[in-house]
């Protein structure tokens, strides 16, 4: 953990999971920069250890997943006709589940 001052703005720097994190605190106050560093480290730790429970992101309908899949499929492949046919059939059969 370290605070650095570049010009009039404070930056924080620390190592997390083998990676160097160096970001601006976007403040002129050293105490606010220290709090920003602590908050950022806590956010990284919670995300790394999957502490937050985001059920709405984990539980989705087949229709939502299929729509997302088709969007990415169209970007990766030239012809998406068969995929659209197959996915639409799947949505029609069990889209609300």
N, C-alpha and C positions, 0 to 999 in steps of 0.2 A: 504494500500500500504506500503510495506516495502521491503527493500533490505537487503539481508544477505550475508555475505562473508564466504564461506566454503573453507578453504585452500586459494588458490589464485583466485578462481572462484566466481563470484557474482551470487546469486540466487534472484528471486523475489517471493513475496508471497502476495496474495490478495484474497478476497472473491468475488464470482460472482454467483448470483442466488442461494444463500444458499450453495454453494460448495466452498471449499478451493482450490485455485489454487496455486501450489508451483512448480516452474520449474526453471531449470538452464538457465541463460542468456548466458552461454558458452563464457564468456568474462572476462578479467581481469580489464576492465575499468568500473568504477562506472557509468559514464555518458551514456555509451553505454547500460549498464544494465537497466538504468532507461528508456531509449528509447525503449528497447526491451519489458519491462513491459507494457508501454503505448500501443505499437503496438499490443501485445497479448490481452490486455483488449479490444481494439477497435475491433479486429477480433472476439472475443467472443460476443461482443455487436451486431455487424453486423449480425453474424450468428443467434443469439438468436432472434433478431427482424426481420429477413428475409429481410434485406435491399438490399442485392445484388440480381440482377435479373439474374437467370441462366435459360434462356429459353431453351437452348439446352438440359438441363437435364430434364426439365419438359415435353417437347414435343418430344415424341418418337413414332416410328411406332409400330403397333401391332406385327410385326415380331420380333422386338427387345425385347419387353416386354414378348412375348411368349417364346423366347429363354431363357431369364433370369428365367422365371417361371419354365420351364422344368429342367433347371440345379438345381434349388433348390428343385424341386419335387423329382428328382432322389435321392438326398441326404437324403430326409426325408422318402421315401417310398421304399418298396422292389420291387414292380412291377410297372413299369412306362409305360407298353405297352399301356394301355387304354389312359392314359394321352397324350402320344406321338401321338396316333391316333387322338384324339380329337383336340389337339392343331395344329397338321399338317393340319387338315381339316379347322380349323379356319384361319390359315396362308394362305392356298390356296385360300380361299374365300375372305379374306380382309386383306392380309398381308401388303400392301403398305399404308394403311390408318393410 
